[in-house]
Amino acid sequence: MKTSAAIAFTLFGIATANPIVTSSKYKRADLAGLDFEIINLARNLESLELNYWNQGLANFTDDDFNNAGYQGFRQYLELFRDQEIAHFTVLNEAAGGGFKNCTYKFPVTTPYDLLSVGQVVTTVGEGAFIGGVANLTSSPARLTGASILGNEARQNSLLRQYLGLDYFNAVNFDTPLTASQAYSLAEPFLDCPSSNPPINFHLIPPLMANFTSGATPHSAGDEITVMWESSKVYLGNDVHITFLADMYSIPCPLTQSGDGMGTVTLPKGINGTSVLVATNFNGGGPIPDKQNFAIGYVVVA
């Protein structure tokens, strides 16, 4: 996938041009503690997605998408943009406002890049809402999060269908992410003003992963090369790459092949876009969090 420097976009002109009706029952009122922290993370993720679709609309025409083989996609891009306006507006009200637009750095230069990175962004967004809803105590906040995650799933399925990937992403269950995992996967795209409420979750260093054998859709046994910044990620002797996909959490041994580099083989039972965490074999429970050494993703099918 090709990368480039990103362009920063603003919410405000788009939001003014696309007014929506919101319900007062979703305003902050009693949000506090962990409820506020989760909703604050959620509005950052929705702001990121809104700006992501804005970049696509600004950079690519109908002809660009049609010539790339994605006939008619721009109409869905406009729909995605309008949906994210609604999501961000409701969450921003719930969190009490006070949010200024960040600088968003996206690795996108072609229509393919836009859809390919977009399916990862929506996979992370959906997983974040699934994990977040489980930890919210506010009933209106849970209702809002649950209604948004269904929308994220439909966006993700359409993107994957256009890309020729497995339409369903997961076989039976979508993958929940902890707040720290979701924040860590989104953080490389973000450069936010210090006046914004901080995102108070653990930041896990990045792990880069690429298949070095097989082809999409990949099969169990295909080799994956993983890389990390050795000055930030300290790996011990019993390190495994844990694959999170569907409701599975499957640890596989990491074979280190050099400083900041190693290989792992794809286990059975992993589908769609899988989140990978480098972790202790015995640590962290079914969804490792603060015991992660590094986090990344790989597109399996």
C-alpha positions as CSV (number, residue, x, y, z in Angstrom):
1,M,0.0,0.0,0.0
2,K,1.4,3.4,-1.0
3,T,1.7,6.2,1.5
4,S,1.8,10.0,1.3
5,A,1.7,13.0,3.5
6,A,-1.9,13.8,4.5
7,I,-4.0,16.9,4.1
8,A,-5.9,18.3,7.1
9,F,-9.6,19.0,6.8
10,T,-12.1,20.8,9.0
11,L,-15.4,19.7,10.3
12,F,-17.2,22.9,10.5
13,G,-18.1,23.9,6.9
14,I,-19.3,20.4,6.2
15,A,-21.3,20.1,9.4
16,T,-23.0,23.5,8.7
17,A,-24.0,22.3,5.2
18,N,-25.5,19.1,6.6
19,P,-27.5,19.9,9.7
20,I,-29.0,16.9,11.6
21,V,-31.6,16.6,14.3
22,T,-30.2,15.3,17.6
23,S,-31.9,14.2,20.8
24,S,-31.3,16.0,24.1
25,K,-31.3,12.7,26.0
26,Y,-27.8,12.0,24.5
27,K,-26.3,15.2,25.9
28,R,-23.7,14.8,28.6
29,A,-25.7,15.4,31.8
30,D,-24.4,12.6,34.0
31,L,-21.3,11.4,32.0
32,A,-18.3,11.1,34.4
33,G,-15.3,8.9,35.0
34,L,-14.8,6.0,32.6
35,D,-18.1,6.8,30.8
36,F,-16.7,10.2,29.8
37,E,-13.3,8.8,28.8
38,I,-14.9,6.2,26.5
39,I,-17.2,8.7,24.9
40,N,-14.3,11.1,24.5
41,L,-12.3,8.4,22.7
42,A,-15.3,7.6,20.6
43,R,-15.8,11.2,19.4
44,N,-12.1,11.3,18.5
45,L,-12.5,8.2,16.4
46,E,-15.7,9.6,14.7
47,S,-13.9,12.9,14.0
48,L,-11.1,10.9,12.4
49,E,-13.5,9.0,10.2
50,L,-15.4,12.2,9.2
51,N,-12.1,13.8,8.1
52,Y,-11.1,10.6,6.4
53,W,-14.2,10.6,4.2
54,N,-13.8,14.4,3.6
55,Q,-10.3,13.7,2.3
56,G,-11.6,11.2,-0.1
57,L,-14.3,13.5,-1.4
58,A,-11.8,16.4,-1.8
59,N,-9.2,14.3,-3.6
60,F,-11.1,11.9,-5.9
61,T,-13.9,12.4,-8.4
62,D,-16.5,10.0,-9.8
63,D,-14.2,9.3,-12.7
64,D,-11.3,8.5,-10.4
65,F,-13.3,5.8,-8.6
66,N,-14.9,4.5,-11.8
67,N,-11.5,4.2,-13.6
68,A,-10.1,2.4,-10.5
69,G,-12.9,-0.2,-10.8
70,Y,-15.1,1.1,-8.0
71,Q,-18.1,2.2,-10.0
72,G,-20.6,4.3,-8.2
73,F,-18.6,4.4,-4.9
74,R,-18.5,8.2,-4.5
75,Q,-22.2,8.2,-3.7
76,Y,-21.5,5.9,-0.8
77,L,-18.6,8.1,0.2
78,E,-20.9,11.1,0.5
79,L,-23.3,8.9,2.6
80,F,-20.4,7.8,4.9
81,R,-19.5,11.5,5.4
82,D,-23.0,12.4,6.4
83,Q,-23.3,9.5,8.8
84,E,-20.0,10.6,10.5
85,I,-21.4,14.1,10.9
86,A,-24.3,12.6,12.8
87,H,-22.1,10.4,14.9
88,F,-19.6,13.1,15.8
89,T,-22.3,15.6,16.6
90,V,-24.1,13.4,19.0
91,L,-20.9,12.2,20.7
92,N,-19.5,15.7,20.9
93,E,-22.7,16.9,22.6
94,A,-22.6,14.0,25.0
95,A,-19.0,14.8,25.9
96,G,-19.8,18.4,26.6
97,G,-18.3,20.0,23.4
98,G,-14.9,21.7,23.8
99,F,-13.4,19.8,20.9
100,K,-11.2,21.4,18.2
101,N,-10.4,19.6,15.0
102,C,-7.1,17.7,14.9
103,T,-4.6,17.3,12.1
104,Y,-5.3,14.0,10.4
105,K,-2.5,12.2,8.6
106,F,-3.7,9.5,6.3
107,P,-1.6,7.2,4.0
108,V,-3.8,7.7,1.0
109,T,-2.8,8.6,-2.6
110,T,-5.2,6.5,-4.7
111,P,-8.8,5.3,-4.6
112,Y,-7.6,1.8,-3.7
113,D,-5.7,3.3,-0.7
114,L,-8.8,5.1,0.4
115,L,-10.9,1.9,0.4
116,S,-8.1,-0.3,1.8
117,V,-7.2,1.9,4.7
118,G,-10.9,2.8,5.2
119,Q,-11.9,-0.9,5.8
120,V,-9.2,-1.0,8.5
121,V,-10.4,2.3,10.0
122,T,-14.0,1.0,10.2
123,T,-12.9,-2.3,11.6
124,V,-11.1,-0.5,14.4
125,G,-14.1,1.8,14.9
126,E,-16.5,-1.1,15.2
127,G,-14.3,-3.0,17.6
128,A,-13.9,0.1,19.7
129,F,-17.6,0.6,20.1
130,I,-18.2,-3.1,20.9
131,G,-15.5,-3.0,23.6
132,G,-16.7,0.4,24.8
133,V,-20.3,-0.5,25.2
134,A,-19.3,-3.3,27.5
135,N,-17.8,-0.8,29.9
136,L,-20.3,2.0,29.9
137,T,-22.6,2.5,32.8
138,S,-24.7,5.2,31.3
139,S,-27.8,3.7,29.5
140,P,-28.1,6.6,26.9
141,A,-24.4,6.2,26.2
142,R,-24.7,2.5,25.7
143,L,-27.7,3.0,23.4
144,T,-25.8,5.6,21.3
145,G,-22.7,3.4,21.1
146,A,-24.7,0.3,20.0
147,S,-26.6,2.2,17.4
148,I,-23.3,3.6,15.9
149,L,-21.5,0.3,15.8
150,G,-24.1,-1.2,13.6
151,N,-23.6,1.6,11.1
152,E,-19.8,1.1,11.2
153,A,-20.3,-2.6,10.4
154,R,-22.4,-1.8,7.3
155,Q,-19.7,0.7,6.1
156,N,-17.0,-1.9,6.7
157,S,-18.9,-4.6,4.8
158,L,-19.5,-2.3,1.7
159,L,-15.8,-1.3,1.6
160,R,-14.7,-4.9,1.8
161,Q,-17.2,-5.9,-0.9
162,Y,-15.8,-3.2,-3.2
163,L,-12.3,-4.4,-2.5
164,G,-13.1,-8.1,-3.2
165,L,-12.5,-9.1,0.4
166,D,-14.7,-11.3,2.5
167,Y,-17.9,-9.3,2.9
168,F,-18.5,-10.4,6.4
169,N,-15.0,-9.7,7.9
170,A,-15.7,-11.9,10.9
171,V,-17.5,-15.3,10.6
172,N,-19.8,-15.3,13.6
173,F,-18.8,-12.5,16.0
174,D,-17.2,-9.1,15.4
175,T,-14.0,-8.5,17.3
176,P,-14.1,-6.3,20.4
177,L,-11.2,-4.0,21.2
178,T,-10.2,-2.5,24.4
179,A,-10.0,1.3,24.6
180,S,-6.2,1.2,24.7
181,Q,-6.1,-1.1,21.7
182,A,-8.4,1.1,19.6
183,Y,-6.6,4.3,20.6
184,S,-3.3,2.8,19.8
185,L,-4.3,1.7,16.3
186,A,-5.8,5.2,15.6
187,E,-3.1,7.3,17.2
188,P,-0.7,7.4,14.3
189,F,-3.3,9.3,12.3
190,L,-3.9,11.9,15.0
191,D,-2.2,15.2,15.9
192,C,-4.6,17.0,18.2
193,P,-4.5,20.4,19.9
194,S,-3.5,20.4,23.6
195,S,-6.8,22.3,24.4
196,N,-8.8,19.1,23.6
197,P,-9.6,16.8,26.5
198,P,-6.8,14.2,26.5
199,I,-7.4,10.6,25.6
200,N,-6.6,8.9,28.9
201,F,-5.9,5.3,27.7
202,H,-2.7,3.3,27.5
203,L,-0.8,3.9,24.3
204,I,0.7,0.6,22.8
205,P,3.6,0.9,20.4
206,P,2.9,-0.1,16.8
207,L,3.6,-3.4,15.2
208,M,3.9,-3.7,11.4
209,A,2.8,-7.0,9.8
210,N,2.8,-8.2,6.3
211,F,2.2,-11.6,4.7
212,T,5.4,-13.0,3.1
213,S,3.8,-16.1,1.7
214,G,0.4,-17.1,0.2
215,A,-2.2,-14.7,-1.3
216,T,-5.5,-13.2,-0.2
217,P,-7.5,-15.0,1.1
218,H,-4.7,-16.4,3.2
219,S,-4.6,-19.9,4.7
220,A,-3.4,-21.3,8.0
221,G,0.4,-21.8,7.8
222,D,1.1,-18.7,5.6
223,E,4.0,-16.7,7.0
224,I,3.8,-13.2,8.4
225,T,6.8,-11.0,8.9
226,V,6.3,-8.6,11.8
227,M,8.5,-5.5,12.6
228,W,8.7,-3.2,15.6
229,E,10.8,-0.3,16.8
230,S,13.2,-2.1,19.1
231,S,13.9,1.0,21.1
232,K,10.3,1.2,22.2
233,V,9.2,-2.5,22.3
234,Y,11.0,-4.7,24.8
235,L,10.4,-8.4,24.0
236,G,11.4,-11.2,26.3
237,N,12.0,-14.9,25.7
238,D,8.4,-16.1,25.7
239,V,6.7,-13.8,23.3
240,H,3.7,-14.7,21.2
241,I,1.7,-12.9,18.6
242,T,-1.9,-13.1,19.6
243,F,-4.4,-12.9,16.7
244,L,-7.7,-11.3,17.6
245,A,-10.5,-12.1,15.1
246,D,-14.1,-13.2,15.4
247,M,-14.3,-14.3,19.1
248,Y,-10.9,-16.0,19.0
249,S,-7.7,-15.0,20.8
250,I,-5.1,-17.3,19.4
251,P,-1.4,-17.0,20.5
252,C,1.3,-18.2,18.2
253,P,5.0,-18.2,18.9
254,L,7.1,-15.4,17.5
255,T,10.4,-16.4,15.9
256,Q,12.7,-13.4,16.2
257,S,14.9,-13.1,13.2
258,G,16.8,-9.9,14.0
259,D,16.6,-6.6,15.9
260,G,13.0,-5.4,15.6
261,M,12.0,-8.2,13.3
262,G,10.4,-11.7,13.4
263,T,8.0,-14.2,11.8
264,V,4.8,-15.9,12.8
265,T,2.5,-18.3,10.9
266,L,-1.2,-17.7,10.5
267,P,-3.2,-20.1,12.7
268,K,-6.5,-21.7,11.8
269,G,-9.8,-19.9,12.6
270,I,-8.7,-16.4,11.7
271,N,-10.7,-14.4,9.1
272,G,-11.1,-10.9,7.8
273,T,-8.9,-8.1,9.2
274,S,-7.2,-9.5,12.3
275,V,-5.7,-7.3,15.1
276,L,-2.3,-8.6,16.2
277,V,-0.7,-8.0,19.6
278,A,2.7,-9.1,20.8
279,T,2.3,-10.2,24.3
280,N,3.3,-12.7,27.0
281,F,1.9,-16.2,26.3
282,N,0.4,-16.4,29.8
283,G,-0.7,-12.7,30.2
284,G,-3.6,-10.5,29.5
285,G,-6.7,-12.8,29.4
286,P,-8.8,-13.3,26.2
287,I,-8.2,-9.7,25.0
288,P,-4.7,-8.6,26.2
289,D,-4.5,-4.9,27.0
290,K,-1.8,-3.3,29.1
291,Q,0.4,-6.4,28.8
292,N,0.6,-5.8,25.0
293,F,4.1,-5.1,23.9
294,A,3.0,-3.8,20.4
295,I,-0.2,-3.8,18.3
296,G,-0.9,-3.9,14.6
297,Y,-3.2,-5.7,12.0
298,V,-3.1,-7.9,9.0
299,V,-5.7,-8.5,6.3
300,V,-6.3,-12.3,6.1
301,A,-9.4,-12.6,3.8
